[in-house]
């Protein structure tokens, strides 16, 4: 596959920076759950990187689960179309897409060399407010311009058809909303500390009812175009800019889903830093900063997401309630389900505390209507 990729970039006028006489190097960089990812690059006479591009190749199965779990290679074409759509709606929101090669099931896109994964920055204790605002603004721009209130039901039907993504939606249905809430859920795994608390979801009808309600919203509420898997590991940042990537879970759904997923990931960071004993004051200060980050995310998003289908005050209150429910589902699934986050790895005490936060959000989502209330319940703030 490497030689095929190299030949493709050297003979495609739509891919900048490569030509026949260049020696092209390949560096496999992918650590994702679904696909192979590599950087193709050339060097100058000093041996320094000259031109580079990212290639993403879909396998006929879910990479992290193996060949026994088939998955259409069509997902990479959908991802390419999504990058084009996001880039047109909010320029600079995603890496610039160049081409999709159907025979290779590979997409070629801008290499954001020098950018860093937001999750790694947060783990290290770095989160500039302007970056959070950038993410919120890009997301709100995409949601607003594809919102049913703005484009109307006929255009929404066309958008739903264009971004129909059944297999990825099925994966989310199973691994976010279904398996984690069943004692025998497929590929469920958790620490002993979390296992001791599993009864708080399996025996709490309110929690189970909320999870079921969030699944129904996820599947049936056709509100706007979503990233579909927005977490701190799917955002690249530098000191002034942010870009969303890994958009293969795109579909039309409820706006609150994207924001709720991201809020959950900021809550993971809060509990991580609250649990670190070395330089405790410094880590606690950063944890408290995450409270402000969550509020900033919601407030910035609300101020730029101008579409709504009802009274604005009621719409925003309901939107935050849905965010709380989706955040609760994301917290539970990351601690109980198949795909855990790096934020709390090796921190069973923090995992236990964070799991309880997810349960509280699911118990109280119906009465959470503003970001302050959401944070009080999630973090047990006085």
ABEGO torsion letter per residue (X at the ends): XAAAAAAAAAABAABBGBBAABBBBBBBABABAABBBBBBBBBBAAGBBABBBBBBBBBABBAAAEAABBBBAAAAAAAAAAAAAAAAABBGABBBBABBBAAAGBBBBBBBBGBBBAAAAAAAGBBBAAAAAAAAAAAAAAAAAABAAAAEAAAAAAAAAAABBAAAAAAAAAAAAAAAABAABBGBBBBAAAAAAAAAAAABAAAAAAAAAAAAAAAABBABBBAGBBBAAABBBBAABBBBBGAAABBBBBAAAAAAAAAAAAAAAAAAAAABABGAAAAAAAAAAAAAAAAAAAAAAAAABABBABBAAAAAAAAAAAAAAAAAAAAAAAAABABBBAAABGBAAAAAAAAAAAAAAAAAAAABABAAAAAAAAAGBX
